Amino acid sequence: MSIMYEKHRSTEYQFELENEFKRLKIAKDSFRQILTPREFKLNGETLFTEKVGAGASSLFKQQYPPEYFVKEYLCIVSKLWSEKLNTKTDLTPEWIKSPKLKDISKLHPDFSGKTKAELLEILSHRPTHKDDDNSVVHGDLCPVNIIFNNNGHAVGLIDLGDMHMGDKMLDIAVLSWTIRGNFGKEYENMFLKELDVNPNDKNMEYYRLIYDLSLPDYKKWNWIKE
């Protein structure tokens, strides 16, 4: 029998649960290599899903080396980008379609020291991306959203509320950013080198900024291993 997991959100953020509930159904019908939780029901401010696998916390506590995580992250993104979504619905989140500037003081340190004009300049350079090049994009691809099995391998994903077909550079930008936060710039660069991505890529800067702008107030940049 499946163990049930409950995710709670206040009324203000109930839309996050609705987005995830819809996408979990699509993922279940679409994915062949990526493990995702089975959705049970959405009841107001609570989403009930299946509890699957383990998060990165258990592996961090066992002190696996950073190289190990970089290898596993590369494996899971490779599998994700080979998947397809069996839906004609445009799932692109609004924060990607129409990013909006907010209180600069709440941004990641990479951006909080910039002026409003500098941030608007970054936003003015929206990456050009052809629909034919679309991949499945998680949208919030950070270590805490990656499922590991009992053998310590990355096998699946949770928190699919921003999943859509789009530019995989978004996932690269977010995951490499959090690799830096957990392990340091050396391992961020190791991850990007394996994907043949320039660490100074302007498209990556754009996606990091709009991701940062999308984060709700309850999410903080504390850069701890979770």
C-alpha positions in Angstrom: 0.0 0.0 0.0 1.3 3.5 -0.9 2.3 5.9 1.8 0.5 9.2 1.5 2.2 12.5 1.5 0.4 15.8 2.3 1.5 19.1 0.9 -0.1 22.2 2.5 -0.4 25.7 1.1 -2.2 28.8 2.4 -5.1 30.1 0.5 -2.8 32.7 -1.2 -0.7 29.9 -2.7 -3.4 27.3 -3.3 -2.9 27.7 -7.1 0.5 26.0 -6.7 -1.3 22.8 -5.6 -3.8 23.1 -8.4 -0.9 23.4 -10.9 0.9 20.4 -9.5 -2.2 18.2 -9.3 -2.9 18.8 -13.0 0.7 18.2 -14.0 1.1 15.0 -11.9 -1.7 13.5 -13.9 0.0 14.4 -17.2 3.4 13.1 -16.0 1.9 9.8 -14.9 0.4 9.3 -18.4 3.6 10.6 -20.2 6.8 9.6 -18.5 8.6 6.3 -19.3 11.9 6.8 -17.5 11.2 9.4 -14.8 9.5 8.4 -11.6 6.9 10.8 -10.2 4.4 10.5 -7.3 0.9 9.3 -8.0 -1.7 12.0 -7.3 -4.5 11.1 -5.0 -6.7 14.1 -4.4 -6.7 17.9 -4.0 -8.7 19.1 -1.1 -8.7 22.9 -0.7 -5.3 23.8 0.8 -3.9 20.2 0.9 -2.6 18.1 -2.0 -2.4 14.3 -1.2 0.1 12.4 -3.3 2.1 9.1 -3.1 5.4 9.3 -1.1 8.1 7.8 -3.4 11.8 7.3 -3.1 14.0 9.5 -1.0 15.2 13.1 -1.2 18.8 14.2 -1.3 18.9 14.8 2.5 19.7 11.1 3.3 22.6 11.1 0.8 24.0 14.4 2.1 24.0 13.0 5.6 26.0 9.9 4.3 28.6 12.4 3.0 28.6 11.3 -0.6 31.2 13.4 -2.6 30.0 16.3 -4.7 31.2 14.5 -7.9 28.6 11.8 -7.1 25.7 14.3 -7.1 26.9 16.0 -10.3 26.9 12.6 -12.1 23.4 11.8 -10.8 22.0 15.2 -11.7 23.4 14.8 -15.2 21.7 11.4 -15.5 18.3 12.7 -14.3 18.3 15.7 -16.7 19.3 13.5 -19.6 16.3 11.2 -18.9 13.9 14.2 -18.4 14.8 15.8 -21.7 14.2 12.6 -23.6 10.6 12.4 -22.3 7.5 13.8 -24.0 4.3 15.2 -22.5 1.1 13.6 -23.8 -1.0 16.8 -23.9 -1.7 19.6 -26.3 -2.3 22.0 -23.4 0.3 24.8 -23.1 1.6 24.4 -19.6 4.0 27.3 -19.7 3.8 29.1 -16.3 2.9 32.8 -16.4 6.1 33.8 -14.7 8.0 32.5 -17.8 5.6 34.1 -20.2 5.5 37.5 -18.5 8.2 37.9 -15.8 7.7 40.9 -13.5 10.2 42.8 -11.4 9.7 42.8 -7.6 11.4 43.9 -4.4 15.1 43.8 -5.3 16.1 43.1 -1.7 14.4 39.7 -1.8 16.5 38.5 -4.7 19.4 36.0 -4.7 22.8 37.7 -4.0 23.7 37.4 -7.6 21.0 40.0 -8.4 20.2 41.9 -5.1 23.2 44.2 -5.7 22.1 45.2 -9.1 20.0 48.3 -9.9 16.5 48.2 -11.3 17.9 49.4 -14.6 20.4 46.6 -14.7 17.8 44.0 -13.9 15.4 45.4 -16.6 18.3 45.2 -19.0 18.7 41.5 -18.3 15.0 41.0 -18.8 15.1 42.8 -22.1 17.2 40.0 -23.6 14.7 37.2 -23.7 16.2 34.1 -25.2 15.1 33.1 -28.7 13.9 29.5 -28.7 12.2 27.6 -31.4 9.2 25.3 -30.5 10.9 22.5 -32.5 13.7 22.6 -29.9 11.4 22.2 -26.9 12.1 19.7 -24.2 10.3 18.7 -21.1 11.3 21.3 -18.5 10.7 20.8 -14.7 10.8 24.5 -13.9 12.0 24.2 -10.4 14.9 21.7 -10.8 16.8 21.9 -7.6 18.3 19.1 -5.5 15.4 18.8 -3.0 13.0 18.0 -5.9 15.0 15.0 -7.2 14.0 11.5 -6.0 16.7 9.0 -5.2 16.2 5.2 -4.9 17.6 2.9 -2.2 20.7 2.4 -4.2 21.5 6.1 -4.2 20.6 6.8 -7.9 18.5 9.8 -9.1 15.3 8.2 -10.6 12.5 10.7 -10.4 11.2 14.2 -9.7 8.7 15.8 -7.4 7.1 19.3 -7.2 6.0 19.4 -10.9 3.9 22.6 -10.5 5.9 24.4 -13.2 6.5 21.5 -15.6 6.0 22.4 -19.3 7.5 22.1 -22.7 10.2 24.7 -23.2 13.8 25.7 -23.2 15.9 23.2 -21.2 18.3 26.1 -20.4 15.9 27.0 -17.6 16.5 23.7 -15.9 20.3 23.9 -16.5 20.4 27.5 -15.0 18.4 26.6 -11.9 20.1 23.2 -11.1 23.6 24.5 -11.7 22.9 27.5 -9.5 21.8 25.2 -6.6 24.8 23.0 -7.2 27.0 26.1 -6.6 25.0 26.8 -3.4 25.5 23.3 -2.0 28.9 22.5 -3.2 30.7 25.5 -4.7 31.5 27.1 -8.0 33.9 24.3 -9.0 31.0 21.8 -9.2 28.7 24.2 -10.8 31.3 24.5 -13.6 31.8 20.8 -13.7 28.1 20.3 -14.3 28.0 23.0 -17.0 31.1 21.7 -18.7 29.5 18.2 -19.1 26.5 19.9 -20.8 28.8 22.1 -22.9 27.3 25.3 -21.5 29.3 28.5 -21.0 29.1 29.6 -17.3 28.7 33.2 -18.5 25.9 32.4 -20.9 23.5 35.4 -21.0 20.5 33.1 -21.5 21.3 31.4 -18.2 21.5 34.7 -16.5 18.0 35.6 -17.9 16.5 32.3 -16.7 18.0 32.6 -13.2 16.6 36.1 -12.8 13.0 35.2 -13.9 13.1 32.1 -11.7 14.3 34.2 -8.8 11.5 36.7 -9.5 8.9 33.9 -9.5 9.8 32.6 -6.0 7.1 33.2 -3.4 8.0 34.9 -0.1 8.0 31.7 1.9 11.0 30.4 -0.1 14.3 31.8 1.1 17.9 31.7 -0.3 19.6 30.0 2.6 21.8 27.7 0.6 21.8 24.8 3.1 22.1 21.2 2.2 18.6 19.7 2.6 
